[in-house]
Amino acid sequence: MNDMLEGMLETALYADDLDKAEAFYEGILGLSKISRGGNRHVFFRCGPGVVLIFNPKETIKPPSPTALQVPPHGATGAGHACFRVSGENLDAIAARLKSEGVAIESEVTWPQGGRSIYFRDPAGNSLECAEARIWGIE
């Protein structure tokens, strides 16, 4: 089965305030918005994949019989997602975040090679930008 799984298509994070999440992911991180569904979700394109931001108070509700039958889901507490970034862009992203008032929580140089930075979105989710080589991926 491992060779049939091609990679991650979606990453889901949860935020109570979708307006703040939308402003952050679109305005500060520069992701292209795919759609917004009221106070339930906002979706963004990210490279070959998608970042889904859900309001956990809405996604725990079962779908109506006429809606797409997506099972209820959600999470409590801070989630984590890591964006793949080239080494030459990592410093520029860190500078952009700092200029927007986003604190860099940690900068890590990994023993096996590569660097990453950690910061938080407005909902408190832990976000990371990292070179793929931290996982031995070129």
C-alpha positions in Angstrom: 0.0 0.0 0.0 2.9 2.4 0.7 3.7 2.7 -3.0 0.1 3.6 -3.7 0.1 6.6 -1.4 1.5 9.5 -3.5 1.8 12.1 -0.8 -0.3 14.4 1.4 -3.1 16.2 -0.4 -4.7 18.1 2.4 -3.6 19.4 5.8 -6.3 20.4 8.2 -6.0 22.9 11.1 -8.7 24.3 13.3 -9.4 27.9 14.3 -12.4 29.4 16.1 -12.0 32.8 14.3 -12.0 32.2 10.6 -11.7 35.9 9.8 -8.4 36.1 11.6 -7.2 32.8 10.0 -8.2 34.0 6.6 -6.3 37.3 7.0 -3.2 35.4 8.3 -3.0 32.6 5.7 -4.0 34.8 2.7 -2.6 38.2 3.8 0.6 37.3 5.6 1.6 33.8 4.3 0.4 34.7 0.8 -1.6 31.5 0.2 -4.2 31.7 -2.6 -7.8 31.2 -1.2 -9.8 28.5 -2.9 -13.1 29.1 -1.1 -14.7 30.1 2.1 -17.8 28.4 3.5 -19.4 30.8 5.9 -18.2 30.3 9.4 -17.4 26.6 8.7 -14.2 26.7 6.7 -11.7 28.5 4.5 -9.5 26.6 2.1 -6.1 27.6 0.5 -3.9 26.3 -2.2 -0.4 25.5 -1.1 2.0 24.2 -3.7 0.6 20.9 -5.0 -1.7 20.6 -1.9 -4.3 22.3 0.1 -4.5 23.8 3.6 -7.9 23.5 5.1 -8.8 25.7 8.1 -12.0 24.5 9.9 -14.0 26.0 12.7 -14.1 23.1 15.1 -17.5 24.1 16.5 -19.0 23.6 13.0 -17.2 20.5 11.8 -18.3 18.4 14.8 -21.9 18.7 13.6 -23.1 15.8 11.4 -23.9 16.7 7.8 -27.5 17.2 6.7 -28.9 14.4 4.6 -28.7 16.7 1.5 -25.1 17.8 2.0 -21.9 16.0 1.1 -21.5 13.2 3.6 -18.2 14.3 5.2 -18.0 12.7 8.6 -17.8 15.0 11.7 -14.2 15.8 12.6 -12.2 18.2 14.7 -9.4 18.7 17.1 -8.9 20.7 20.3 -5.6 22.4 21.2 -2.9 23.6 19.0 -2.3 21.6 15.8 0.9 21.6 13.7 1.7 21.9 10.0 5.0 22.3 8.3 5.5 24.1 5.0 8.2 22.9 2.6 10.5 25.8 1.9 13.8 26.1 0.0 16.9 27.1 2.0 17.3 30.3 0.0 13.7 31.4 0.9 13.7 30.5 4.6 15.3 33.7 5.7 13.0 35.8 3.5 10.0 34.2 5.0 11.3 34.7 8.5 11.9 38.4 7.7 8.4 38.7 6.2 6.8 37.2 9.3 8.8 39.4 11.6 7.8 42.5 9.6 4.1 41.5 10.0 4.6 41.2 13.8 4.6 37.4 13.8 7.1 36.1 16.4 9.5 33.4 15.4 9.3 30.9 18.3 12.3 28.9 17.4 15.0 28.5 14.7 16.4 25.0 14.4 19.4 23.7 12.5 18.9 20.0 12.3 21.8 17.6 12.9 21.1 15.7 9.7 21.1 19.0 7.7 18.6 21.6 6.9 16.9 24.4 8.9 13.4 25.2 10.1 11.5 28.1 11.8 8.5 27.8 14.1 5.8 30.4 14.6 2.1 30.5 15.5 -1.1 31.4 13.6 -3.8 33.5 15.3 -5.5 30.4 16.6 -2.3 29.2 18.3 -1.5 26.4 15.8 2.2 25.7 15.6 3.5 26.3 12.1 6.9 25.4 10.7 8.7 26.3 7.5 11.5 23.8 6.8 13.9 22.6 4.2 12.8 19.1 3.0 16.3 17.8 3.7 15.5 17.7 7.4 13.8 14.4 6.4 16.4 13.4 3.9 14.3 14.5 1.0 15.9 16.5 -1.7 
